Amino acid sequence: MAKAEDVIISQEQAHEFAKAIYADIEDYIKQHQEEFEEFLAEQRKGVVL
């Protein structure tokens, strides 16, 4: 089994991997933004300044 340090990829391949990862994260954030904002609102109710 190859280890991470044994894998060699081009800069172009690395860039494509990075774009794919970013797209997945961006989609996840968009899908869960409202839920997260509701969570933050609930958390703020318990904070005394």
mmCIF file as gemmi writes it, N, C-alpha and C atoms, coordinates in Angstrom:
data_model
loop_
_atom_site.group_PDB
_atom_site.id
_atom_site.type_symbol
_atom_site.label_atom_id
_atom_site.label_alt_id
_atom_site.label_comp_id
_atom_site.label_asym_id
_atom_site.label_entity_id
_atom_site.label_seq_id
_atom_site.pdbx_PDB_ins_code
_atom_site.Cartn_x
_atom_site.Cartn_y
_atom_site.Cartn_z
_atom_site.occupancy
_atom_site.B_iso_or_equiv
_atom_site.pdbx_formal_charge
_atom_site.auth_seq_id
_atom_site.auth_asym_id
_atom_site.pdbx_PDB_model_num
ATOM 1 N N . MET Axp A 1 ? 0.844 -1.185 0 1 0 ? 1 A 1
ATOM 2 C CA . MET Axp A 1 ? 0 0 0 1 0 ? 1 A 1
ATOM 3 C C . MET Axp A 1 ? 0.884 1.241 0 1 0 ? 1 A 1
ATOM 4 N N . ALA Axp A 2 ? 0.574 2.177 -0.855 1 0 ? 2 A 1
ATOM 5 C CA . ALA Axp A 2 ? 1.368 3.393 -0.968 1 0 ? 2 A 1
ATOM 6 C C . ALA Axp A 2 ? 1.102 4.317 0.21 1 0 ? 2 A 1
ATOM 7 N N . LYS Axp A 3 ? 2.14 4.966 0.67 1 0 ? 3 A 1
ATOM 8 C CA . LYS Axp A 3 ? 2.011 5.976 1.721 1 0 ? 3 A 1
ATOM 9 C C . LYS Axp A 3 ? 1.852 7.336 1.061 1 0 ? 3 A 1
ATOM 10 N N . ALA Axp A 4 ? 1.274 8.266 1.809 1 0 ? 4 A 1
ATOM 11 C CA . ALA Axp A 4 ? 1.037 9.608 1.267 1 0 ? 4 A 1
ATOM 12 C C . ALA Axp A 4 ? 2.321 10.224 0.727 1 0 ? 4 A 1
ATOM 13 N N . GLU Axp A 5 ? 3.428 10.006 1.426 1 0 ? 5 A 1
ATOM 14 C CA . GLU Axp A 5 ? 4.679 10.617 0.97 1 0 ? 5 A 1
ATOM 15 C C . GLU Axp A 5 ? 5.241 9.946 -0.282 1 0 ? 5 A 1
ATOM 16 N N . ASP Axp A 6 ? 4.683 8.781 -0.662 1 0 ? 6 A 1
ATOM 17 C CA . ASP Axp A 6 ? 5.122 8.083 -1.866 1 0 ? 6 A 1
ATOM 18 C C . ASP Axp A 6 ? 4.345 8.51 -3.109 1 0 ? 6 A 1
ATOM 19 N N . VAL Axp A 7 ? 3.251 9.231 -2.92 1 0 ? 7 A 1
ATOM 20 C CA . VAL Axp A 7 ? 2.401 9.627 -4.039 1 0 ? 7 A 1
ATOM 21 C C . VAL Axp A 7 ? 2.898 10.956 -4.598 1 0 ? 7 A 1
ATOM 22 N N . ILE Axp A 8 ? 3.099 10.972 -5.885 1 0 ? 8 A 1
ATOM 23 C CA . ILE Axp A 8 ? 3.558 12.184 -6.552 1 0 ? 8 A 1
ATOM 24 C C . ILE Axp A 8 ? 2.483 12.608 -7.55 1 0 ? 8 A 1
ATOM 25 N N . ILE Axp A 9 ? 2.014 13.844 -7.401 1 0 ? 9 A 1
ATOM 26 C CA . ILE Axp A 9 ? 1.026 14.389 -8.326 1 0 ? 9 A 1
ATOM 27 C C . ILE Axp A 9 ? 1.545 15.721 -8.852 1 0 ? 9 A 1
ATOM 28 N N . SER Axp A 10 ? 1.034 16.097 -9.993 1 0 ? 10 A 1
ATOM 29 C CA . SER Axp A 10 ? 1.447 17.366 -10.592 1 0 ? 10 A 1
ATOM 30 C C . SER Axp A 10 ? 0.758 18.527 -9.886 1 0 ? 10 A 1
ATOM 31 N N . GLN Axp A 11 ? 1.265 19.719 -10.12 1 0 ? 11 A 1
ATOM 32 C CA . GLN Axp A 11 ? 0.647 20.913 -9.56 1 0 ? 11 A 1
ATOM 33 C C . GLN Axp A 11 ? -0.78 21.064 -10.107 1 0 ? 11 A 1
ATOM 34 N N . GLU Axp A 12 ? -0.989 20.718 -11.353 1 0 ? 12 A 1
ATOM 35 C CA . GLU Axp A 12 ? -2.324 20.8 -11.951 1 0 ? 12 A 1
ATOM 36 C C . GLU Axp A 12 ? -3.283 19.817 -11.257 1 0 ? 12 A 1
ATOM 37 N N . GLN Axp A 13 ? -2.823 18.607 -10.985 1 0 ? 13 A 1
ATOM 38 C CA . GLN Axp A 13 ? -3.662 17.632 -10.279 1 0 ? 13 A 1
ATOM 39 C C . GLN Axp A 13 ? -3.982 18.12 -8.871 1 0 ? 13 A 1
ATOM 40 N N . ALA Axp A 14 ? -2.997 18.665 -8.186 1 0 ? 14 A 1
ATOM 41 C CA . ALA Axp A 14 ? -3.213 19.189 -6.839 1 0 ? 14 A 1
ATOM 42 C C . ALA Axp A 14 ? -4.241 20.31 -6.866 1 0 ? 14 A 1
ATOM 43 N N . HIS Axp A 15 ? -4.158 21.156 -7.872 1 0 ? 15 A 1
ATOM 44 C CA . HIS Axp A 15 ? -5.108 22.265 -8.02 1 0 ? 15 A 1
ATOM 45 C C . HIS Axp A 15 ? -6.523 21.732 -8.232 1 0 ? 15 A 1
ATOM 46 N N . GLU Axp A 16 ? -6.674 20.702 -9.05 1 0 ? 16 A 1
ATOM 47 C CA . GLU Axp A 16 ? -7.99 20.115 -9.304 1 0 ? 16 A 1
ATOM 48 C C . GLU Axp A 16 ? -8.551 19.478 -8.036 1 0 ? 16 A 1
ATOM 49 N N . PHE Axp A 17 ? -7.709 18.794 -7.272 1 0 ? 17 A 1
ATOM 50 C CA . PHE Axp A 17 ? -8.154 18.235 -5.991 1 0 ? 17 A 1
ATOM 51 C C . PHE Axp A 17 ? -8.635 19.345 -5.066 1 0 ? 17 A 1
ATOM 52 N N . ALA Axp A 18 ? -7.871 20.41 -4.981 1 0 ? 18 A 1
ATOM 53 C CA . ALA Axp A 18 ? -8.232 21.527 -4.107 1 0 ? 18 A 1
ATOM 54 C C . ALA Axp A 18 ? -9.564 22.148 -4.529 1 0 ? 18 A 1
ATOM 55 N N . LYS Axp A 19 ? -9.778 22.333 -5.813 1 0 ? 19 A 1
ATOM 56 C CA . LYS Axp A 19 ? -11.043 22.896 -6.304 1 0 ? 19 A 1
ATOM 57 C C . LYS Axp A 19 ? -12.217 21.983 -5.95 1 0 ? 19 A 1
ATOM 58 N N . ALA Axp A 20 ? -12.034 20.681 -6.085 1 0 ? 20 A 1
ATOM 59 C CA . ALA Axp A 20 ? -13.112 19.729 -5.774 1 0 ? 20 A 1
ATOM 60 C C . ALA Axp A 20 ? -13.445 19.759 -4.284 1 0 ? 20 A 1
ATOM 61 N N . ILE Axp A 21 ? -12.422 19.8 -3.449 1 0 ? 21 A 1
ATOM 62 C CA . ILE Axp A 21 ? -12.64 19.856 -2.005 1 0 ? 21 A 1
ATOM 63 C C . ILE Axp A 21 ? -13.359 21.149 -1.643 1 0 ? 21 A 1
ATOM 64 N N . TYR Axp A 22 ? -12.91 22.269 -2.188 1 0 ? 22 A 1
ATOM 65 C CA . TYR Axp A 22 ? -13.541 23.563 -1.912 1 0 ? 22 A 1
ATOM 66 C C . TYR Axp A 22 ? -15.007 23.554 -2.334 1 0 ? 22 A 1
ATOM 67 N N . ALA Axp A 23 ? -15.3 22.997 -3.503 1 0 ? 23 A 1
ATOM 68 C CA . ALA Axp A 23 ? -16.678 22.957 -4.002 1 0 ? 23 A 1
ATOM 69 C C . ALA Axp A 23 ? -17.565 22.146 -3.056 1 0 ? 23 A 1
ATOM 70 N N . ASP Axp A 24 ? -17.045 21.025 -2.553 1 0 ? 24 A 1
ATOM 71 C CA . ASP Axp A 24 ? -17.813 20.207 -1.611 1 0 ? 24 A 1
ATOM 72 C C . ASP Axp A 24 ? -18.099 20.974 -0.329 1 0 ? 24 A 1
ATOM 73 N N . ILE Axp A 25 ? -17.102 21.665 0.177 1 0 ? 25 A 1
ATOM 74 C CA . ILE Axp A 25 ? -17.271 22.437 1.415 1 0 ? 25 A 1
ATOM 75 C C . ILE Axp A 25 ? -18.249 23.584 1.193 1 0 ? 25 A 1
ATOM 76 N N . GLU Axp A 26 ? -18.105 24.281 0.085 1 0 ? 26 A 1
ATOM 77 C CA . GLU Axp A 26 ? -18.993 25.403 -0.221 1 0 ? 26 A 1
ATOM 78 C C . GLU Axp A 26 ? -20.448 24.931 -0.318 1 0 ? 26 A 1
ATOM 79 N N . ASP Axp A 27 ? -20.683 23.799 -0.987 1 0 ? 27 A 1
ATOM 80 C CA . ASP Axp A 27 ? -22.038 23.253 -1.101 1 0 ? 27 A 1
ATOM 81 C C . ASP Axp A 27 ? -22.592 22.898 0.276 1 0 ? 27 A 1
ATOM 82 N N . TYR Axp A 28 ? -21.771 22.281 1.109 1 0 ? 28 A 1
ATOM 83 C CA . TYR Axp A 28 ? -22.206 21.896 2.454 1 0 ? 28 A 1
ATOM 84 C C . TYR Axp A 28 ? -22.613 23.133 3.254 1 0 ? 28 A 1
ATOM 85 N N . ILE Axp A 29 ? -21.791 24.162 3.199 1 0 ? 29 A 1
ATOM 86 C CA . ILE Axp A 29 ? -22.075 25.4 3.931 1 0 ? 29 A 1
ATOM 87 C C . ILE Axp A 29 ? -23.388 26.007 3.451 1 0 ? 29 A 1
ATOM 88 N N . LYS Axp A 30 ? -23.589 26.057 2.15 1 0 ? 30 A 1
ATOM 89 C CA . LYS Axp A 30 ? -24.826 26.628 1.61 1 0 ? 30 A 1
ATOM 90 C C . LYS Axp A 30 ? -26.045 25.828 2.063 1 0 ? 30 A 1
ATOM 91 N N . GLN Axp A 31 ? -25.914 24.503 2.093 1 0 ? 31 A 1
ATOM 92 C CA . GLN Axp A 31 ? -27.036 23.649 2.475 1 0 ? 31 A 1
ATOM 93 C C . GLN Axp A 31 ? -27.385 23.778 3.957 1 0 ? 31 A 1
ATOM 94 N N . HIS Axp A 32 ? -26.407 24.103 4.788 1 0 ? 32 A 1
ATOM 95 C CA . HIS Axp A 32 ? -26.623 24.104 6.232 1 0 ? 32 A 1
ATOM 96 C C . HIS Axp A 32 ? -26.534 25.49 6.866 1 0 ? 32 A 1
ATOM 97 N N . GLN Axp A 33 ? -26.467 26.532 6.059 1 0 ? 33 A 1
ATOM 98 C CA . GLN Axp A 33 ? -26.305 27.894 6.559 1 0 ? 33 A 1
ATOM 99 C C . GLN Axp A 33 ? -27.444 28.297 7.499 1 0 ? 33 A 1
ATOM 100 N N . GLU Axp A 34 ? -28.691 28.066 7.09 1 0 ? 34 A 1
ATOM 101 C CA . GLU Axp A 34 ? -29.831 28.46 7.908 1 0 ? 34 A 1
ATOM 102 C C . GLU Axp A 34 ? -29.838 27.704 9.236 1 0 ? 34 A 1
ATOM 103 N N . GLU Axp A 35 ? -29.575 26.427 9.186 1 0 ? 35 A 1
ATOM 104 C CA . GLU Axp A 35 ? -29.513 25.612 10.406 1 0 ? 35 A 1
ATOM 105 C C . GLU Axp A 35 ? -28.436 26.14 11.355 1 0 ? 35 A 1
ATOM 106 N N . PHE Axp A 36 ? -27.281 26.498 10.817 1 0 ? 36 A 1
ATOM 107 C CA . PHE Axp A 36 ? -26.189 27.015 11.631 1 0 ? 36 A 1
ATOM 108 C C . PHE Axp A 36 ? -26.552 28.369 12.254 1 0 ? 36 A 1
ATOM 109 N N . GLU Axp A 37 ? -27.205 29.228 11.484 1 0 ? 37 A 1
ATOM 110 C CA . GLU Axp A 37 ? -27.613 30.529 12.005 1 0 ? 37 A 1
ATOM 111 C C . GLU Axp A 37 ? -28.631 30.373 13.135 1 0 ? 37 A 1
ATOM 112 N N . GLU Axp A 38 ? -29.53 29.398 13.01 1 0 ? 38 A 1
ATOM 113 C CA . GLU Axp A 38 ? -30.484 29.119 14.082 1 0 ? 38 A 1
ATOM 114 C C . GLU Axp A 38 ? -29.751 28.635 15.334 1 0 ? 38 A 1
ATOM 115 N N . PHE Axp A 39 ? -28.775 27.784 15.155 1 0 ? 39 A 1
ATOM 116 C CA . PHE Axp A 39 ? -27.964 27.306 16.272 1 0 ? 39 A 1
ATOM 117 C C . PHE Axp A 39 ? -27.262 28.473 16.972 1 0 ? 39 A 1
ATOM 118 N N . LEU Axp A 40 ? -26.658 29.362 16.197 1 0 ? 40 A 1
ATOM 119 C CA . LEU Axp A 40 ? -25.968 30.514 16.786 1 0 ? 40 A 1
ATOM 120 C C . LEU Axp A 40 ? -26.933 31.407 17.549 1 0 ? 40 A 1
ATOM 121 N N . ALA Axp A 41 ? -28.131 31.607 17.018 1 0 ? 41 A 1
ATOM 122 C CA . ALA Axp A 41 ? -29.133 32.435 17.693 1 0 ? 41 A 1
ATOM 123 C C . ALA Axp A 41 ? -29.487 31.825 19.042 1 0 ? 41 A 1
ATOM 124 N N . GLU Axp A 42 ? -29.639 30.525 19.098 1 0 ? 42 A 1
ATOM 125 C CA . GLU Axp A 42 ? -29.943 29.846 20.361 1 0 ? 42 A 1
ATOM 126 C C . GLU Axp A 42 ? -28.785 29.998 21.345 1 0 ? 42 A 1
ATOM 127 N N . GLN Axp A 43 ? -27.574 29.896 20.85 1 0 ? 43 A 1
ATOM 128 C CA . GLN Axp A 43 ? -26.403 30.023 21.712 1 0 ? 43 A 1
ATOM 129 C C . GLN Axp A 43 ? -26.284 31.437 22.279 1 0 ? 43 A 1
ATOM 130 N N . ARG Axp A 44 ? -26.621 32.423 21.472 1 0 ? 44 A 1
ATOM 131 C CA . ARG Axp A 44 ? -26.519 33.823 21.91 1 0 ? 44 A 1
ATOM 132 C C . ARG Axp A 44 ? -27.521 34.133 23.028 1 0 ? 44 A 1
ATOM 133 N N . LYS Axp A 45 ? -28.636 33.426 23.059 1 0 ? 45 A 1
ATOM 134 C CA . LYS Axp A 45 ? -29.646 33.651 24.114 1 0 ? 45 A 1
ATOM 135 C C . LYS Axp A 45 ? -29.074 33.406 25.486 1 0 ? 45 A 1
ATOM 136 N N . GLY Axp A 46 ? -28.129 32.491 25.601 1 0 ? 46 A 1
ATOM 137 C CA . GLY Axp A 46 ? -27.554 32.156 26.899 1 0 ? 46 A 1
ATOM 138 C C . GLY Axp A 46 ? -26.344 32.989 27.269 1 0 ? 46 A 1
ATOM 139 N N . VAL Axp A 47 ? -25.941 33.9 26.413 1 0 ? 47 A 1
ATOM 140 C CA . VAL Axp A 47 ? -24.738 34.707 26.658 1 0 ? 47 A 1
ATOM 141 C C . VAL Axp A 47 ? -25.145 36.028 27.32 1 0 ? 47 A 1
ATOM 142 N N . VAL Axp A 48 ? -24.519 36.319 28.442 1 0 ? 48 A 1
ATOM 143 C CA . VAL Axp A 48 ? -24.765 37.584 29.129 1 0 ? 48 A 1
ATOM 144 C C . VAL Axp A 48 ? -23.545 38.469 28.925 1 0 ? 48 A 1
ATOM 145 N N . LEU Axp A 49 ? -23.765 39.642 28.398 1 0 ? 49 A 1
ATOM 146 C CA . LEU Axp A 49 ? -22.635 40.565 28.142 1 0 ? 49 A 1
ATOM 147 C C . LEU Axp A 49 ? -22.446 41.536 29.268 1 0 ? 49 A 1
